[in-house]
Amino acid sequence: MPQINSVLIVGAGIAGCSAAITLAGLGINVTLVEKQTEWRFQSSGIFLYSNGLAALRDVGVLDDILESGFAIKDGKNEYFDQNGKRITDVYYPSISPGVPPIVGIKRAEMHRILASRLDALHVSIRLGTTLTDLDCGSETTGARATLSDGTIQNYDLVLAADGVRSPTRNLIYPAITPRKTGFGIWRSVHDRPADLTTKIMMMGTRKRLGIMPISHDKLYIFGTVVEPDEAWYPAEQWPELMRSKFAEFGAPVRRFLDQLSKDSEMLYTAVDEVAAAPPWHKERVLLIGDSAHASTPFMGQGGAMAIEDAVVLARMLAKPGAIHDTLREFGRQRLPMCQFVQDESRQVGVAGATENPDGAEARNQLMRENSQKYVDGFYQKLKAMRG
């Protein structure tokens, strides 16, 4: 018997959907609310390394992800300078048999797979619905949630999975706010040439531009660049802005930049971090995913950490125990790993943002000497933390 009978999950992103699936799989009565009035997700791609893919296997959707996405079976990541000169190749590990090192997939397709699994589990989903008021409950009573559709109900647990700017987090811990990182990320989706079958990263001065296959016929490019903290750009300006911000980049990404137009699938977002200090819960309300530990994108681990939250929480709730002890232990277990990922990602980003144009060759030589060792060490550290 799980420790709880009912849960309200606020937010149907990666964290919320994954938690809804894992908890419904325990027989818990799950209600999932999402502010969007229909299933609409960011028009871009996402890639997951093997730890995130292993978590998706535990969620029960890995086979569908592999069928719809694009796996880099040998884990190869090719690095070039901005002119297209090869720097080095780095190979990412697989942490488990049957789990590829890297998979790219369109975000909308990933959410379609998650939504299909939710439907199969008969999870109650309320679109166009938000949380308007919340009593966090106590050790002996559940949380009392008021929803925008007028529903007022008690739940044994409420999960705040509503992202970086989480309104739910603001209700319980208003002092925890996102912090600006000074980075922006630009993404666009393109047709994939048949010969482009690896993940590619191009290293500019204070800029990075990547290419990742996300299906048998599509890829996406993603670029990070230093941006003013409050940078916002109208969507109609995105094609020209992305071309201009990465104008110095040549092949192999040049042809995709040249394709950008008003009809392109594009997305720009400013990058914020959330580093919630423990506890991540207040009585019967728990922060998960980006609401607790949003990270910069430089290690490609944000989605993986959110999915792992869902898997770890379900495992803990499946065991006998007191809910308050479990929520406290969840934060204690997850904090070191999420903090490690945040710190490593931030350090990589800051190092790139402070590069000197005259230091490119020295940087490239260091990459040749150290990149594989760094990647190996990073995943060995994650493995040790996982136990």
C-alpha positions in Angstrom: 0.0 0.0 0.0 1.4 3.5 -0.9 1.6 6.1 1.8 -1.0 8.3 0.2 -4.3 7.8 -1.6 -4.7 11.0 -3.5 -2.4 13.6 -5.1 -3.0 16.9 -6.9 -0.2 17.7 -9.5 -0.1 21.3 -10.7 1.6 21.6 -14.1 1.6 19.1 -17.0 5.2 19.5 -18.2 7.8 16.8 -18.1 8.0 16.7 -14.3 4.2 16.8 -13.8 3.4 14.2 -16.4 6.1 11.9 -15.3 5.0 12.1 -11.7 1.3 11.6 -12.6 2.3 8.3 -14.5 4.6 6.9 -11.7 2.1 7.7 -8.9 -1.0 6.5 -10.8 1.0 3.3 -11.4 1.0 2.8 -7.6 -2.8 3.0 -7.6 -2.9 6.5 -6.2 -5.8 8.7 -7.3 -4.1 11.4 -9.4 -5.5 14.7 -10.5 -3.4 16.7 -12.9 -4.2 20.3 -13.7 -2.7 22.4 -16.4 -3.3 26.1 -17.2 -3.2 25.6 -21.0 -6.6 25.0 -22.4 -5.3 22.3 -24.8 -2.2 20.2 -25.1 0.3 22.7 -26.6 4.0 22.3 -26.0 7.1 24.2 -27.0 8.0 24.0 -30.7 11.5 22.7 -30.4 13.5 19.6 -29.6 15.0 18.1 -26.5 17.8 15.6 -26.0 18.3 13.3 -23.0 21.4 11.5 -21.9 21.3 7.9 -20.6 20.4 8.7 -17.0 17.3 10.6 -18.2 16.5 7.7 -20.5 16.8 5.2 -17.8 14.3 7.2 -15.7 11.9 7.2 -18.7 12.3 3.4 -18.8 11.1 3.4 -15.1 8.2 5.7 -16.1 7.3 3.1 -18.7 7.6 5.1 -21.9 11.2 4.5 -23.1 10.2 2.1 -25.9 7.9 4.7 -27.4 10.5 7.5 -27.0 13.0 5.4 -28.9 10.6 4.6 -31.6 9.7 8.3 -32.1 13.0 9.9 -31.4 16.6 9.5 -32.7 19.2 7.6 -30.8 22.9 8.3 -31.0 23.8 4.7 -30.3 27.6 5.2 -29.9 27.1 8.4 -27.9 29.3 10.4 -30.2 29.3 14.2 -29.9 31.4 16.0 -32.5 32.9 19.3 -31.6 33.9 22.0 -34.1 35.0 25.6 -33.9 32.7 28.3 -35.4 34.3 27.9 -38.8 33.7 24.2 -39.0 37.1 23.0 -38.1 37.0 19.8 -36.0 38.2 20.1 -32.4 37.6 16.7 -31.0 35.0 13.9 -30.6 33.6 13.0 -27.2 31.6 9.8 -26.4 28.8 9.9 -23.8 28.2 6.7 -21.8 25.2 4.4 -21.5 24.5 3.7 -17.9 22.4 0.6 -18.5 22.0 -2.1 -21.1 19.3 -1.3 -23.6 19.5 2.4 -22.9 21.3 4.5 -25.6 23.7 7.2 -24.5 21.8 10.0 -26.2 18.3 10.4 -27.7 16.8 13.5 -29.3 13.1 13.9 -29.7 10.7 16.7 -30.6 9.2 18.1 -27.3 5.6 17.9 -28.6 6.2 14.3 -29.5 7.6 13.5 -26.1 4.5 15.0 -24.5 2.2 13.1 -26.8 3.8 9.9 -25.6 3.4 11.0 -21.9 -0.2 12.1 -22.5 -1.0 8.8 -24.1 0.3 6.9 -21.1 -1.7 9.2 -18.8 -4.8 8.3 -20.8 -4.1 4.6 -20.5 -3.9 5.0 -16.8 -7.2 7.0 -16.7 -5.6 9.9 -14.9 -8.0 12.8 -14.3 -6.6 15.7 -16.4 -8.2 19.2 -16.1 -6.9 21.5 -18.8 -7.5 25.3 -18.6 -7.3 25.0 -14.8 -5.1 26.6 -12.2 -4.6 26.5 -8.4 -6.0 29.6 -6.9 -5.7 28.9 -3.1 -4.0 26.4 -1.0 -4.0 25.2 2.6 -0.9 23.1 3.1 -2.5 20.8 5.6 -0.5 19.2 8.5 0.9 15.9 9.7 -2.6 14.6 10.3 -4.7 16.3 7.6 -4.3 16.7 3.9 -3.8 19.8 1.9 -6.9 21.7 0.8 -6.8 23.1 -2.8 -9.1 25.5 -4.5 -9.0 25.4 -8.3 -10.1 28.0 -10.8 -13.0 25.8 -11.9 -14.5 26.3 -8.4 -13.5 22.8 -7.1 -12.4 22.7 -3.5 -10.9 19.4 -2.4 -8.5 17.8 0.1 -5.5 15.8 -1.2 -3.0 13.7 0.7 -0.2 15.4 -1.3 0.1 18.4 -3.7 3.0 18.5 -6.1 4.2 21.9 -7.5 5.4 20.9 -11.0 4.5 24.2 -12.6 8.0 25.3 -13.6 10.5 28.0 -13.1 8.0 30.7 -12.2 5.8 28.3 -10.2 2.7 30.0 -8.8 2.3 27.1 -6.4 5.8 27.7 -5.0 4.9 31.3 -4.7 2.0 30.4 -2.4 4.1 28.5 0.0 7.6 29.9 -0.3 7.3 33.4 -1.9 10.9 34.2 -1.1 12.2 31.6 -3.5 12.4 33.4 -6.9 14.1 32.6 -10.2 17.5 34.2 -10.7 18.7 35.6 -14.0 21.7 33.8 -15.6 22.5 36.3 -18.3 22.0 33.6 -21.0 19.4 33.1 -23.8 18.8 30.0 -25.8 17.6 30.0 -29.4 16.1 26.9 -31.0 14.7 26.0 -34.4 13.5 22.8 -36.1 14.6 21.7 -39.6 14.5 18.8 -42.0 17.3 16.3 -41.3 19.7 15.4 -44.1 20.2 11.6 -44.2 23.9 11.9 -43.5 23.6 13.9 -40.3 23.4 11.2 -37.6 25.5 12.6 -34.7 25.1 15.3 -32.1 27.2 18.3 -33.0 28.4 21.2 -31.0 30.1 24.3 -32.5 32.2 26.5 -30.2 32.2 30.2 -30.9 33.5 32.9 -28.7 31.0 33.3 -25.8 28.5 31.4 -27.9 27.6 27.7 -28.5 25.5 26.3 -31.3 24.4 22.7 -31.5 22.7 20.3 -33.9 20.7 17.3 -32.7 18.7 14.8 -34.8 15.2 14.4 -33.2 13.5 11.9 -35.6 14.1 10.0 -38.8 13.4 13.2 -40.8 13.9 16.2 -38.4 16.6 17.9 -36.3 16.8 21.0 -34.2 19.5 23.5 -33.7 20.1 25.2 -30.3 22.3 28.1 -29.6 23.3 29.8 -26.3 24.4 33.3 -26.1 24.9 36.0 -23.5 21.8 38.1 -23.3 20.7 41.1 -21.1 18.8 39.9 -18.1 15.4 41.2 -19.2 15.9 40.4 -22.9 12.6 39.8 -24.7 12.1 39.7 -28.5 8.8 39.5 -30.5 8.4 36.2 -32.2 8.3 37.8 -35.6 11.9 39.1 -35.1 13.2 35.7 -34.1 14.4 34.4 -37.5 16.5 37.5 -38.3 17.8 37.8 -34.7 18.9 34.2 -34.6 20.7 34.5 -37.9 22.4 37.7 -36.8 23.4 36.5 -33.3 25.1 33.4 -34.8 26.2 35.1 -38.1 29.9 34.0 -37.7 29.1 30.3 -37.6 29.9 28.3 -40.8 29.2 24.8 -41.9 27.7 22.4 -40.8 25.1 24.7 -39.2 25.2 27.5 -41.7 22.6 26.0 -44.0 20.1 25.7 -41.2 20.6 29.3 -40.1 20.1 30.4 -43.7 16.7 28.5 -43.8 15.2 30.5 -41.0 12.1 32.4 -42.0 8.7 33.5 -40.6 7.4 30.0 -41.3 10.2 28.2 -39.2 9.4 26.4 -36.0 11.4 28.5 -33.5 11.6 29.3 -29.8 13.6 31.8 -27.8 13.8 31.8 -24.0 15.8 33.6 -21.4 17.5 31.2 -19.1 16.7 31.4 -15.4 17.8 29.2 -12.5 15.9 28.1 -9.4 17.9 26.9 -6.4 15.5 26.2 -3.6 17.1 25.6 -0.3 15.7 22.7 1.7 13.1 21.8 2.7 11.4 21.4 -0.7 8.1 20.8 1.0 5.8 22.5 3.4 3.5 20.2 5.2 1.7 18.3 2.4 3.0 20.4 -0.6 6.2 19.4 -2.4 8.3 21.2 -5.1 9.6 19.0 -7.9 11.3 19.6 -11.3 12.1 23.2 -12.3 10.0 24.6 -9.5 12.8 23.4 -7.1 15.9 23.1 -9.2 15.8 24.7 -12.7 19.2 24.6 -14.3 21.1 26.2 -17.1 21.2 24.0 -20.2 24.9 23.5 -20.6 25.0 19.9 -19.2 21.7 18.9 -20.9 20.3 17.6 -17.6 17.2 19.6 -16.7 14.7 17.2 -18.2 16.5 14.2 -16.7 16.5 15.7 -13.2 12.7 16.3 -13.5 12.0 12.7 -14.6 14.2 11.3 -11.9 12.3 13.3 -9.3 9.1 11.5 -10.4 10.8 8.1 -10.3 12.4 8.6 -6.9 9.3 10.0 -5.3 7.2 7.1 -6.4 9.7 4.6 -5.1 9.7 6.3 -1.7 5.9 6.6 -1.5 5.6 2.9 -2.4 7.3 1.9 0.9 5.8 2.0 4.4 6.4 5.2 6.2 5.1 8.6 7.3 4.5 11.1 4.6 6.3 13.9 6.3 9.4 11.8 6.8 9.3 10.7 3.2 9.0 14.3 1.8 11.9 15.4 4.0 14.0 12.4 2.9 13.1 13.1 -0.8 14.6 16.6 -0.6 17.6 15.3 1.3 18.3 12.6 -1.4 17.6 14.8 -4.5 19.3 18.0 -3.4 23.0 16.9 -3.8 22.5 15.6 -7.3 20.4 18.5 -8.5 22.8 21.0 -6.9 25.8 19.2 -8.5 24.2 19.4 -12.0 23.3 23.1 -11.5 26.9 23.9 -10.3 28.6 22.1 -13.1 26.3 23.5 -15.8 26.7 27.0 -14.5 30.5 26.7 -14.4 30.5 25.5 -18.0 28.3 28.4 -19.0 30.3 31.1 -17.2 33.6 29.8 -18.6 32.1 30.1 -22.1 30.6 33.5 -21.5 34.0 35.0 -20.4 36.1 33.7 -23.2 38.6 35.9 -25.0 38.6 35.7 -28.8 42.4 35.3 -28.7 42.1 32.3 -26.5 40.1 30.0 -28.8 43.0 27.8 -29.8 44.1 27.3 -26.2 40.5 26.4 -25.3 40.3 23.9 -28.2 43.6 22.3 -27.1 42.2 21.9 -23.6 39.1 20.4 -25.0 41.2 17.8 -26.9 43.1 16.9 -23.7 40.3 17.0 -21.2 36.8 16.8 -22.6 36.4 13.0 -22.6 37.9 12.8 -19.1 35.4 15.5 -17.9 32.4 13.8 -19.3 33.5 10.4 -17.9 34.0 12.0 -14.5 30.7 13.8 -14.6 28.7 10.6 -15.2 30.8 8.6 -12.7 29.9 11.3 -10.1 26.2 11.0 -10.9 26.5 7.2 -10.6 28.1 7.5 -7.2 25.4 9.9 -6.0 22.7 7.6 -7.2 24.2 4.7 -5.2 
